[in-house]
Amino acid sequence: MFGRPNSYAEVFNSTRFHPLKNREEMASQLKQTTKSLIWDKFKYPTEEFSDLESGEGKIIEFDDAKVRCV
């Protein structure tokens, strides 16, 4: 534009990234994202009040509600 060279042209070049260059890493990231966004939501809490030690606090599920135990 304006006939002058821009020293930042490469930084703002929309085609400078090639996300499919490393397919293994992209597949790994997609797998991790899917796991954290979908599958981790179906985990059932296994901790109970009796699992708490003295001075310990946790969030557990009790009567279908999440409860903070201190």
ABEGO torsion letter per residue (X at the ends): XGGBBBAAAAAABAAABBAAABAAAAAAAAAAAAAAAAAAAABBBABBAAABBBGBBBBBBBGGBBBBBX
